[in-house]
Amino acid sequence: MAYWYDKYMSIYGKPFSEVPQHIVDEIRERLAKLQSQEPLVSVVVIAYNEERRLASCLWSLSELQTRYPIEILGVNNNSKDDTEKVYQSLGVPYFNETQQSPGFARQCGLEHARGKYHFFIDADTFYPSCYIDKMMGKLLLPGVSCVGTFWSFYPDEQHSAFSLFWFELARDLFLWLQHFKRPELNIRGMTFAFNADYARQCTIRTDIRRGEDGSLALSLKKFGKIVFLYDRKARPVTGYGTVGQQSVWQSFVHHVKIQGKGITRIFFKKEHYEDSEDNLVK
């Protein structure tokens, strides 16, 4: 079966030195054409040691089809590999953030972005060409401060398309139920867009390893609703950072065990969350 992201997969996971020059030239040229001097939307890619995946992500972003003036920026978060070289070679304006954590990288991007609307982008993820406009369709609605959407995983030898379909269906149903009272828990950094003017009045947490995205979404609730885009055509596709290299069934059982504890919590709003010790940056 052919997928829209197949060509991006052709270089995914390869050292950047092995990416064919004609692909590098194509990505660079397309990205340059997208860059606006007066962007309404900032698309900000953070990366930590993502040399082998960043080019694939940027290739997908280079093929965005949008009616909005955009800028595409990068943040190199203290990488030890050739992540910085990828940004340089593809002509993406980028900034080096030496303080380590997703929060510091996100904050760096927000400080340098010029757009009124801000898209968090993860370097290990592919984005469909309609992504920006579909998300903006929700973000521009009255009374909305930020938007999230669901995501999919690419099939591989260990994760078949059939098993992923059922896994994602069950997960999406759970997230849909959860979004009524706990929408902030559904936010993922790779699928998150918001009003930057509001975000600059909040704090992006830099002291945690994960959850800086949901924490920001929680803070943004005072400016407007968290809404979700339910459109399979606009779904980003990512790797297995949130699933792990175990089988889909093993991952499903693991998630059921975790989410099943005190399941009634999803039916009650919460304005503050305690951090587990292992999630704190020390």
PASEBA-1860 file (N, C-alpha, C; in nm, 3 decimals):
! residues 282
1> MAYWYDKY> 0.084/-0.119/0.000/0.000/0.000/0.000/0.088/0.124/0.000 ~ 0.051/0.222/-0.083/0.127/0.346/-0.090/0.071/0.447/0.010 ~ 0.159/0.522/0.071/0.119/0.626/0.166/0.175/0.760/0.120 ~ 0.111/0.868/0.162/0.153/1.001/0.118/0.294/1.035/0.163 ~ 0.341/0.970/0.268/0.472/1.002/0.324/0.583/0.905/0.282 ~ 0.553/0.816/0.188/0.651/0.714/0.149/0.784/0.774/0.105 ~ 0.780/0.881/0.028/0.907/0.936/-0.021/0.991/0.996/0.092 ~ 0.924/1.048/0.195/0.999/1.100/0.310/1.067/0.985/0.385
9> MSIYGKPF> 1.000/0.871/0.387/1.056/0.753/0.452/1.182/0.703/0.380 ~ 1.198/0.740/0.253/1.312/0.691/0.177/1.445/0.742/0.232 ~ 1.442/0.854/0.307/1.566/0.905/0.368/1.560/0.905/0.520 ~ 1.447/0.866/0.573/1.427/0.866/0.719/1.520/0.764/0.785 ~ 1.593/0.808/0.884/1.683/0.719/0.956/1.822/0.707/0.896 ~ 1.845/0.773/0.782/1.976/0.767/0.719/2.064/0.883/0.766 ~ 2.195/0.863/0.775/2.284/0.977/0.801/2.262/1.083/0.692 ~ 2.271/1.208/0.728/2.245/1.314/0.631/2.341/1.307/0.513
17> SEVPQHIV> 2.460/1.257/0.536/2.558/1.245/0.429/2.513/1.150/0.319 ~ 2.415/1.064/0.348/2.367/0.967/0.250/2.241/1.015/0.177 ~ 2.191/1.133/0.212/2.075/1.187/0.142/2.121/1.237/0.005 ~ 2.059/1.190/-0.103/2.100/1.233/-0.238/2.097/1.385/-0.253 ~ 2.194/1.437/-0.326/2.207/1.582/-0.340/2.086/1.644/-0.408 ~ 2.025/1.573/-0.503/1.910/1.631/-0.572/1.791/1.649/-0.477 ~ 1.781/1.561/-0.375/1.675/1.577/-0.275/1.706/1.695/-0.185 ~ 1.832/1.708/-0.144/1.873/1.823/-0.063/1.841/1.953/-0.136
25> DEIRERLA> 1.876/1.958/-0.264/1.852/2.079/-0.343/1.702/2.109/-0.355 ~ 1.623/2.004/-0.374/1.478/2.022/-0.388/1.418/2.077/-0.259 ~ 1.456/2.018/-0.146/1.403/2.063/-0.018/1.442/2.209/0.008 ~ 1.567/2.238/-0.016/1.618/2.374/0.008/1.541/2.476/-0.076 ~ 1.521/2.445/-0.203/1.452/2.536/-0.293/1.307/2.557/-0.250 ~ 1.239/2.449/-0.215/1.098/2.460/-0.175/1.083/2.537/-0.044 ~ 1.171/2.512/0.051/1.164/2.583/0.178/1.185/2.733/0.159 ~ 1.280/2.767/0.073/1.308/2.908/0.048/1.186/2.980/-0.009
33> KLQSQEPL> 1.112/2.913/-0.096/0.994/2.973/-0.158/0.882/2.997/-0.057 ~ 0.880/2.917/0.049/0.773/2.930/0.149/0.798/3.043/0.247 ~ 0.923/3.082/0.266/0.956/3.178/0.371/0.904/3.318/0.337 ~ 0.825/3.373/0.430/0.768/3.506/0.413/0.843/3.607/0.500 ~ 0.857/3.728/0.450/0.919/3.835/0.529/0.822/3.891/0.633 ~ 0.693/3.866/0.613/0.591/3.913/0.708/0.498/3.797/0.742 ~ 0.549/3.699/0.816/0.470/3.578/0.842/0.355/3.602/0.940 ~ 0.244/3.538/0.911/0.134/3.532/1.007/0.150/3.408/1.095
41> VSVVVIAY> 0.212/3.305/1.036/0.228/3.177/1.103/0.376/3.141/1.113 ~ 0.418/3.101/1.232/0.554/3.052/1.254/0.550/2.901/1.275 ~ 0.627/2.830/1.195/0.636/2.684/1.201/0.775/2.652/1.256 ~ 0.782/2.606/1.380/0.911/2.598/1.450/0.945/2.452/1.483 ~ 1.056/2.406/1.425/1.100/2.267/1.438/1.209/2.259/1.545 ~ 1.183/2.187/1.654/1.290/2.167/1.753/1.354/2.030/1.729 ~ 1.484/2.022/1.755/1.555/1.897/1.728/1.670/1.878/1.826 ~ 1.677/1.758/1.880/1.790/1.717/1.964/1.842/1.585/1.907
49> NEERRLAS> 1.961/1.587/1.852/2.023/1.468/1.791/1.931/1.403/1.688 ~ 1.883/1.484/1.594/1.788/1.436/1.494/1.845/1.438/1.352 ~ 1.976/1.426/1.339/2.038/1.428/1.207/1.974/1.330/1.110 ~ 1.936/1.212/1.159/1.887/1.106/1.072/1.739/1.121/1.036 ~ 1.669/1.213/1.101/1.525/1.224/1.076/1.480/1.365/1.037 ~ 1.561/1.463/1.070/1.523/1.602/1.048/1.498/1.634/0.900 ~ 1.581/1.584/0.812/1.564/1.614/0.669/1.429/1.564/0.618 ~ 1.385/1.449/0.666/1.254/1.396/0.625/1.142/1.488/0.670
57> CLWSLSEL> 1.152/1.535/0.793/1.051/1.628/0.845/1.048/1.755/0.761 ~ 1.165/1.811/0.735/1.172/1.936/0.659/1.127/1.915/0.514 ~ 1.150/1.797/0.462/1.101/1.767/0.327/0.948/1.776/0.324 ~ 0.885/1.718/0.427/0.738/1.726/0.432/0.691/1.870/0.449 ~ 0.760/1.948/0.532/0.721/2.088/0.551/0.743/2.171/0.424 ~ 0.842/2.132/0.345/0.869/2.207/0.222/0.754/2.194/0.122 ~ 0.669/2.094/0.140/0.558/2.072/0.048/0.423/2.116/0.106 ~ 0.429/2.198/0.211/0.305/2.256/0.265/0.237/2.341/0.160
65> QTRYPIEI> 0.106/2.330/0.155/0.025/2.413/0.066/-0.066/2.497/0.154 ~ -0.036/2.626/0.163/-0.108/2.711/0.257/-0.139/2.847/0.197 ~ -0.249/2.902/0.240/-0.289/3.037/0.196/-0.228/3.144/0.285 ~ -0.164/3.102/0.395/-0.112/3.197/0.492/0.038/3.222/0.472 ~ 0.083/3.345/0.492/0.228/3.370/0.489/0.294/3.305/0.611 ~ 0.396/3.225/0.587/0.457/3.150/0.696/0.608/3.169/0.698 ~ 0.667/3.138/0.812/0.811/3.123/0.825/0.836/2.985/0.886 ~ 0.945/2.924/0.846/0.986/2.795/0.902/1.121/2.814/0.969
73> LGVNNNSK> 1.124/2.792/1.099/1.244/2.811/1.179/1.286/2.681/1.245 ~ 1.413/2.674/1.283/1.464/2.557/1.353/1.527/2.595/1.485 ~ 1.526/2.501/1.578/1.599/2.515/1.704/1.682/2.389/1.723 ~ 1.812/2.406/1.733/1.903/2.296/1.760/1.929/2.294/1.910 ~ 1.873/2.194/1.977/1.878/2.189/2.124/1.999/2.110/2.173 ~ 2.118/2.171/2.158/2.239/2.113/2.217/2.273/1.976/2.159 ~ 2.248/1.958/2.030/2.272/1.828/1.966/2.420/1.795/1.960 ~ 2.449/1.664/1.967/2.587/1.616/1.959/2.618/1.556/1.822
81> DDTEKVYQ> 2.519/1.548/1.736/2.539/1.493/1.602/2.535/1.606/1.500 ~ 2.502/1.577/1.375/2.504/1.678/1.269/2.368/1.745/1.245 ~ 2.288/1.755/1.350/2.159/1.823/1.337/2.176/1.965/1.284 ~ 2.272/2.037/1.337/2.295/2.176/1.294/2.330/2.181/1.145 ~ 2.407/2.085/1.099/2.446/2.081/0.958/2.323/2.063/0.868 ~ 2.224/1.987/0.914/2.103/1.968/0.835/2.031/2.101/0.817 ~ 2.014/2.176/0.926/1.952/2.308/0.915/2.030/2.396/0.818 ~ 2.161/2.395/0.831/2.245/2.479/0.746/2.231/2.440/0.599
89> SLGVPYFN> 2.242/2.311/0.572/2.242/2.262/0.434/2.108/2.286/0.365 ~ 1.998/2.285/0.442/1.866/2.303/0.383/1.819/2.448/0.389 ~ 1.907/2.536/0.437/1.877/2.678/0.434/1.771/2.724/0.531 ~ 1.751/2.651/0.641/1.649/2.687/0.739/1.710/2.780/0.844 ~ 1.654/2.899/0.865/1.702/2.984/0.974/1.685/2.908/1.107 ~ 1.790/2.905/1.187/1.782/2.826/1.310/1.857/2.896/1.422 ~ 1.832/2.848/1.543/1.895/2.904/1.662/1.947/2.789/1.748 ~ 2.060/2.809/1.809/2.117/2.708/1.897/2.075/2.737/2.041
97> ETQQSPGF> 2.009/2.640/2.101/1.970/2.649/2.242/2.054/2.547/2.319 ~ 2.145/2.594/2.401/2.238/2.504/2.470/2.182/2.447/2.600 ~ 2.076/2.508/2.653/2.014/2.453/2.774/1.923/2.337/2.734 ~ 1.941/2.224/2.799/1.879/2.100/2.753/1.741/2.076/2.813 ~ 1.642/2.073/2.728/1.507/2.025/2.760/1.415/2.074/2.650 ~ 1.308/2.000/2.622/1.213/2.047/2.521/1.159/2.186/2.553 ~ 1.142/2.214/2.681/1.090/2.344/2.721/1.181/2.459/2.680 ~ 1.312/2.442/2.701/1.406/2.545/2.659/1.403/2.562/2.508
105> ARQCGLEH> 1.394/2.451/2.435/1.389/2.458/2.288/1.262/2.528/2.242 ~ 1.148/2.492/2.301/1.021/2.556/2.264/1.026/2.707/2.295 ~ 1.081/2.741/2.411/1.088/2.881/2.451/1.178/2.961/2.356 ~ 1.289/2.901/2.318/1.379/2.965/2.222/1.307/2.995/2.091 ~ 1.232/2.897/2.043/1.157/2.916/1.919/1.055/3.027/1.930 ~ 0.984/3.031/2.042/0.881/3.133/2.062/0.942/3.273/2.069 ~ 1.059/3.283/2.130/1.126/3.413/2.144/1.168/3.470/2.008 ~ 1.201/3.383/1.914/1.252/3.429/1.785/1.146/3.431/1.675
113> ARGKYHFF> 1.032/3.371/1.699/0.928/3.363/1.596/0.857/3.498/1.582 ~ 0.813/3.528/1.460/0.747/3.656/1.432/0.598/3.641/1.407 ~ 0.550/3.521/1.384/0.410/3.501/1.351/0.316/3.518/1.469 ~ 0.195/3.561/1.441/0.093/3.572/1.545/0.048/3.434/1.590 ~ 0.059/3.337/1.500/0.019/3.200/1.532/0.142/3.109/1.524 ~ 0.152/3.018/1.617/0.274/2.941/1.637/0.245/2.791/1.632 ~ 0.321/2.719/1.551/0.306/2.574/1.540/0.430/2.506/1.597 ~ 0.408/2.420/1.696/0.515/2.334/1.745/0.534/2.219/1.644
121> IDADTFYP> 0.657/2.192/1.609/0.689/2.084/1.516/0.800/1.998/1.575 ~ 0.786/1.866/1.570/0.890/1.774/1.614/0.964/1.718/1.494 ~ 1.093/1.704/1.507/1.180/1.670/1.394/1.166/1.526/1.347 ~ 1.101/1.440/1.424/1.086/1.299/1.384/0.949/1.271/1.324 ~ 0.880/1.376/1.278/0.741/1.365/1.235/0.724/1.421/1.095 ~ 0.632/1.359/1.018/0.597/1.408/0.884/0.462/1.480/0.891 ~ 0.449/1.586/0.811/0.327/1.666/0.813/0.264/1.670/0.674 ~ 0.134/1.641/0.662/0.067/1.647/0.531/0.059/1.790/0.481
129> SCYIDKMM> 0.046/1.807/0.351/0.051/1.940/0.290/-0.062/2.032/0.337 ~ -0.174/1.974/0.381/-0.289/2.056/0.424/-0.285/2.091/0.572 ~ -0.181/2.050/0.642/-0.178/2.057/0.789/-0.201/2.199/0.841 ~ -0.125/2.296/0.790/-0.134/2.432/0.842/-0.275/2.488/0.824 ~ -0.330/2.477/0.705/-0.461/2.538/0.679/-0.573/2.469/0.755 ~ -0.565/2.338/0.770/-0.667/2.267/0.847/-0.663/2.309/0.994 ~ -0.544/2.319/1.051/-0.531/2.362/1.190/-0.572/2.508/1.208 ~ -0.534/2.593/1.112/-0.571/2.734/1.121/-0.722/2.753/1.112
137> GKLLLPGV> -0.789/2.666/1.042/-0.934/2.672/1.034/-0.999/2.664/1.171 ~ -0.938/2.591/1.261/-0.986/2.583/1.400/-0.932/2.695/1.486 ~ -0.804/2.727/1.465/-0.738/2.825/1.551/-0.797/2.965/1.535 ~ -0.850/2.996/1.418/-0.905/3.129/1.392/-1.051/3.144/1.437 ~ -1.109/3.037/1.489/-1.246/3.048/1.538/-1.251/3.137/1.662 ~ -1.360/3.211/1.682/-1.371/3.298/1.800/-1.360/3.218/1.930 ~ -1.289/3.275/2.026/-1.280/3.214/2.158/-1.186/3.096/2.169 ~ -1.096/3.077/2.070/-1.004/2.965/2.071/-0.862/3.016/2.099
145> SCVGTFWS> -0.793/2.951/2.191/-0.655/2.990/2.221/-0.553/2.895/2.160 ~ -0.591/2.767/2.146/-0.496/2.670/2.092/-0.570/2.550/2.034 ~ -0.498/2.477/1.949/-0.556/2.364/1.876/-0.462/2.245/1.882 ~ -0.520/2.127/1.897/-0.445/2.003/1.887/-0.511/1.911/1.786 ~ -0.442/1.807/1.749/-0.502/1.708/1.661/-0.443/1.571/1.694 ~ -0.501/1.467/1.637/-0.449/1.332/1.657/-0.336/1.305/1.559 ~ -0.268/1.197/1.578/-0.152/1.162/1.498/-0.153/1.012/1.471 ~ -0.077/0.971/1.373/-0.066/0.830/1.338/0.080/0.787/1.340
153> FYPDEQHS> 0.098/0.655/1.337/0.232/0.596/1.330/0.252/0.532/1.194 ~ 0.374/0.535/1.144/0.400/0.467/1.017/0.417/0.317/1.043 ~ 0.363/0.234/0.957/0.380/0.088/0.973/0.525/0.048/0.948 ~ 0.570/-0.056/1.016/0.701/-0.114/0.988/0.693/-0.263/1.013 ~ 0.807/-0.331/1.015/0.807/-0.476/1.029/0.746/-0.522/1.160 ~ 0.756/-0.440/1.262/0.706/-0.479/1.393/0.564/-0.428/1.421 ~ 0.519/-0.333/1.339/0.389/-0.271/1.361/0.315/-0.267/1.228 ~ 0.224/-0.359/1.208/0.151/-0.367/1.081/0.047/-0.256/1.072
161> AFSLFWFE> 0.010/-0.222/0.949/-0.093/-0.120/0.927/-0.225/-0.162/0.991 ~ -0.256/-0.290/0.985/-0.381/-0.341/1.042/-0.383/-0.323/1.193 ~ -0.276/-0.363/1.260/-0.272/-0.352/1.406/-0.269/-0.205/1.449 ~ -0.199/-0.121/1.374/-0.194/0.021/1.408/-0.331/0.086/1.393 ~ -0.408/0.044/1.293/-0.542/0.099/1.274/-0.626/0.079/1.399 ~ -0.627/-0.042/1.454/-0.709/-0.071/1.571/-0.654/-0.007/1.697 ~ -0.521/-0.002/1.707/-0.460/0.066/1.821/-0.498/0.214/1.822 ~ -0.485/0.279/1.708/-0.515/0.421/1.700/-0.665/0.447/1.720
169> LARDLFLW> -0.749/0.356/1.672/-0.893/0.372/1.690/-0.929/0.372/1.839 ~ -0.872/0.276/1.913/-0.898/0.269/2.058/-0.841/0.391/2.129 ~ -0.718/0.428/2.092/-0.656/0.546/2.155/-0.735/0.672/2.126 ~ -0.780/0.689/2.002/-0.853/0.810/1.964/-0.986/0.820/2.038 ~ -1.050/0.707/2.058/-1.176/0.707/2.133/-1.153/0.753/2.276 ~ -1.046/0.701/2.337/-1.012/0.743/2.473/-0.982/0.892/2.479 ~ -0.901/0.941/2.384/-0.865/1.083/2.383/-0.987/1.171/2.358 ~ -1.079/1.123/2.275/-1.201/1.199/2.249/-1.283/1.213/2.377
177> LQHFKRPE> -1.295/1.105/2.453/-1.368/1.111/2.580/-1.296/1.202/2.680 ~ -1.165/1.196/2.679/-1.086/1.273/2.774/-1.092/1.424/2.746 ~ -1.111/1.461/2.619/-1.098/1.602/2.583/-1.209/1.689/2.640 ~ -1.321/1.632/2.680/-1.432/1.713/2.731/-1.394/1.785/2.860 ~ -1.325/1.718/2.950/-1.289/1.776/3.079/-1.139/1.798/3.094 ~ -1.058/1.720/3.026/-0.912/1.730/3.041/-0.844/1.749/2.904 ~ -0.883/1.849/2.828/-0.826/1.863/2.693/-0.675/1.881/2.693 ~ -0.621/1.942/2.798/-0.476/1.964/2.803/-0.396/1.834/2.801
185> LNIRGMTF> -0.458/1.724/2.849/-0.388/1.596/2.850/-0.379/1.534/2.711 ~ -0.455/1.585/2.617/-0.452/1.533/2.480/-0.350/1.605/2.391 ~ -0.293/1.713/2.442/-0.201/1.793/2.362/-0.064/1.725/2.354 ~ -0.012/1.718/2.232/0.125/1.670/2.209/0.200/1.778/2.132 ~ 0.326/1.796/2.165/0.404/1.902/2.104/0.413/1.892/1.953 ~ 0.407/1.773/1.900/0.420/1.757/1.754/0.291/1.793/1.681 ~ 0.181/1.812/1.754/0.051/1.842/1.692/-0.019/1.954/1.768 ~ 0.048/2.066/1.784/-0.001/2.173/1.871/0.022/2.308/1.805
193> AFNADYAR> -0.082/2.390/1.800/-0.071/2.526/1.746/-0.149/2.620/1.837 ~ -0.102/2.745/1.846/-0.164/2.836/1.942/-0.139/2.981/1.902 ~ -0.212/3.069/1.969/-0.195/3.212/1.951/-0.068/3.254/2.027 ~ 0.032/3.301/1.955/0.161/3.333/2.017/0.151/3.452/2.112 ~ 0.061/3.545/2.083/0.044/3.660/2.173/0.000/3.614/2.311 ~ -0.087/3.514/2.313/-0.129/3.460/2.442/-0.015/3.384/2.510 ~ 0.056/3.304/2.432/0.162/3.220/2.488/0.272/3.302/2.552 ~ 0.297/3.420/2.498/0.404/3.505/2.553/0.364/3.564/2.688
201> QCTIRTDI> 0.239/3.549/2.724/0.194/3.592/2.857/0.193/3.475/2.956 ~ 0.234/3.358/2.908/0.240/3.238/2.991/0.386/3.195/3.007 ~ 0.405/3.081/3.069/0.539/3.027/3.089/0.547/2.888/3.028 ~ 0.646/2.869/2.942/0.674/2.734/2.893/0.769/2.669/2.993 ~ 0.728/2.562/3.051/0.809/2.500/3.155/0.937/2.439/3.098 ~ 1.046/2.471/3.162/1.177/2.421/3.119/1.235/2.321/3.219 ~ 1.161/2.291/3.323/1.214/2.206/3.430/1.163/2.062/3.423 ~ 1.095/2.026/3.313/1.040/1.891/3.300/1.085/1.829/3.168
209> RRGEDGSL> 1.094/1.697/3.168/1.141/1.623/3.050/1.031/1.610/2.944 ~ 0.909/1.603/2.987/0.797/1.589/2.895/0.675/1.657/2.958 ~ 0.583/1.700/2.876/0.461/1.764/2.927/0.462/1.915/2.920 ~ 0.569/1.974/2.864/0.572/2.120/2.853/0.462/2.171/2.761 ~ 0.422/2.085/2.666/0.316/2.122/2.572/0.179/2.127/2.641 ~ 0.146/2.020/2.715/0.019/2.018/2.786/0.011/2.124/2.894 ~ 0.125/2.151/2.958/0.129/2.255/3.061/0.100/2.391/3.001 ~ 0.157/2.417/2.882/0.128/2.544/2.815/-0.019/2.552/2.775
217> ALSLKKFG> -0.073/2.442/2.723/-0.215/2.440/2.685/-0.304/2.471/2.806 ~ -0.269/2.416/2.921/-0.346/2.442/3.043/-0.343/2.591/3.076 ~ -0.226/2.653/3.062/-0.214/2.797/3.090/-0.293/2.880/2.990 ~ -0.302/2.832/2.867/-0.371/2.907/2.762/-0.524/2.905/2.777 ~ -0.574/2.817/2.861/-0.720/2.806/2.878/-0.783/2.936/2.928 ~ -0.705/3.018/2.997/-0.762/3.144/3.048/-0.788/3.243/2.935 ~ -0.729/3.219/2.816/-0.749/3.308/2.702/-0.855/3.255/2.605 ~ -0.887/3.128/2.613/-0.984/3.070/2.522/-0.981/2.919/2.527
225> KIVFLYDR> -1.065/2.857/2.449/-1.081/2.712/2.451/-0.964/2.639/2.386 ~ -0.942/2.515/2.433/-0.856/2.420/2.363/-0.950/2.338/2.274 ~ -0.927/2.343/2.144/-1.013/2.267/2.053/-0.928/2.168/1.975 ~ -0.995/2.072/1.911/-0.924/1.966/1.839/-0.975/1.953/1.697 ~ -0.883/1.923/1.610/-0.913/1.898/1.470/-0.926/1.748/1.451 ~ -1.041/1.703/1.405/-1.064/1.562/1.378/-1.074/1.543/1.226 ~ -0.961/1.526/1.164/-0.957/1.512/1.018/-0.838/1.423/0.984 ~ -0.864/1.304/0.935/-0.756/1.209/0.908/-0.661/1.260/0.800
233> KARPVTGY> -0.710/1.345/0.709/-0.623/1.397/0.604/-0.514/1.488/0.661 ~ -0.540/1.544/0.778/-0.445/1.639/0.836/-0.356/1.576/0.942 ~ -0.362/1.446/0.957/-0.286/1.381/1.063/-0.136/1.375/1.033 ~ -0.053/1.427/1.122/0.091/1.401/1.110/0.119/1.253/1.136 ~ 0.232/1.209/1.087/0.273/1.070/1.106/0.410/1.070/1.172 ~ 0.424/0.988/1.275/0.547/0.991/1.354/0.598/0.851/1.383 ~ 0.712/0.845/1.453/0.774/0.719/1.490/0.720/0.668/1.623 ~ 0.800/0.589/1.691/0.747/0.512/1.804/0.798/0.558/1.940
241> GTVGQQSV> 0.824/0.688/1.951/0.870/0.739/2.079/0.769/0.721/2.191 ~ 0.639/0.730/2.158/0.535/0.716/2.260/0.480/0.574/2.271 ~ 0.525/0.488/2.181/0.478/0.349/2.183/0.590/0.254/2.223 ~ 0.712/0.287/2.182/0.824/0.199/2.210/0.838/0.092/2.104 ~ 0.940/0.013/2.114/0.967/-0.090/2.014/0.896/-0.222/2.043 ~ 0.812/-0.224/2.144/0.733/-0.343/2.170/0.623/-0.357/2.065 ~ 0.558/-0.469/2.063/0.450/-0.491/1.965/0.333/-0.398/1.995 ~ 0.246/-0.382/1.897/0.128/-0.298/1.916/0.041/-0.352/2.029
249> WQSFVHHV> 0.024/-0.483/2.034/-0.057/-0.543/2.139/0.003/-0.517/2.277 ~ 0.134/-0.534/2.290/0.199/-0.509/2.418/0.183/-0.362/2.459 ~ 0.196/-0.275/2.361/0.180/-0.133/2.390/0.037/-0.102/2.432 ~ -0.059/-0.164/2.365/-0.200/-0.143/2.398/-0.228/-0.186/2.542 ~ -0.180/-0.305/2.579/-0.201/-0.354/2.715/-0.135/-0.261/2.817 ~ -0.015/-0.215/2.784/0.057/-0.124/2.874/-0.022/0.005/2.895 ~ -0.074/0.062/2.786/-0.150/0.186/2.798/-0.281/0.165/2.874 ~ -0.346/0.052/2.852/-0.471/0.024/2.925/-0.445/0.017/3.075
257> KIQGKGIT> -0.335/-0.046/3.113/-0.302/-0.059/3.256/-0.278/0.079/3.318 ~ -0.205/0.163/3.244/-0.174/0.296/3.297/-0.299/0.384/3.304 ~ -0.374/0.390/3.193/-0.489/0.479/3.187/-0.607/0.425/3.266 ~ -0.608/0.293/3.290/-0.719/0.233/3.362/-0.722/0.266/3.509 ~ -0.607/0.308/3.563/-0.601/0.342/3.705/-0.674/0.474/3.731 ~ -0.778/0.467/3.807/-0.855/0.588/3.837/-0.914/0.651/3.714 ~ -0.972/0.569/3.627/-1.021/0.615/3.498/-1.125/0.726/3.509 ~ -1.197/0.731/3.622/-1.301/0.833/3.637/-1.244/0.974/3.641
265> RIFFKKEH> -1.110/0.986/3.655/-1.049/1.119/3.662/-1.073/1.200/3.534 ~ -1.092/1.132/3.422/-1.105/1.205/3.295/-1.238/1.280/3.286 ~ -1.328/1.255/3.380/-1.458/1.321/3.377/-1.464/1.443/3.468 ~ -1.348/1.485/3.521/-1.344/1.600/3.611/-1.231/1.694/3.570 ~ -1.261/1.822/3.565/-1.161/1.922/3.529/-1.052/1.931/3.636 ~ -0.934/1.975/3.592/-0.825/1.994/3.685/-0.744/2.115/3.640 ~ -0.705/2.197/3.733/-0.631/2.318/3.700/-0.485/2.313/3.743 ~ -0.445/2.205/3.810/-0.306/2.192/3.854/-0.268/2.045/3.855
273> YEDSEDNL> -0.145/2.017/3.811/-0.095/1.879/3.808/0.038/1.870/3.883 ~ 0.052/1.763/3.959/0.179/1.739/4.029/0.272/1.661/3.937 ~ 0.400/1.694/3.944/0.499/1.627/3.859/0.561/1.508/3.932 ~ 0.579/1.400/3.857/0.650/1.287/3.916/0.800/1.319/3.921 ~ 0.868/1.260/4.014/1.010/1.290/4.036/1.095/1.261/3.913 ~ 1.060/1.151/3.841/1.143/1.114/3.726/1.121/1.204/3.604 ~ 1.023/1.296/3.612/0.998/1.386/3.501/1.068/1.521/3.519 ~ 1.128/1.542/3.631/1.194/1.669/3.659/1.335/1.670/3.603
281> VK> 1.373/1.781/3.541/1.509/1.799/3.492/1.597/1.839/3.610 ~ 1.702/1.762/3.631/1.790/1.790/3.748/1.927/1.836/3.702
END
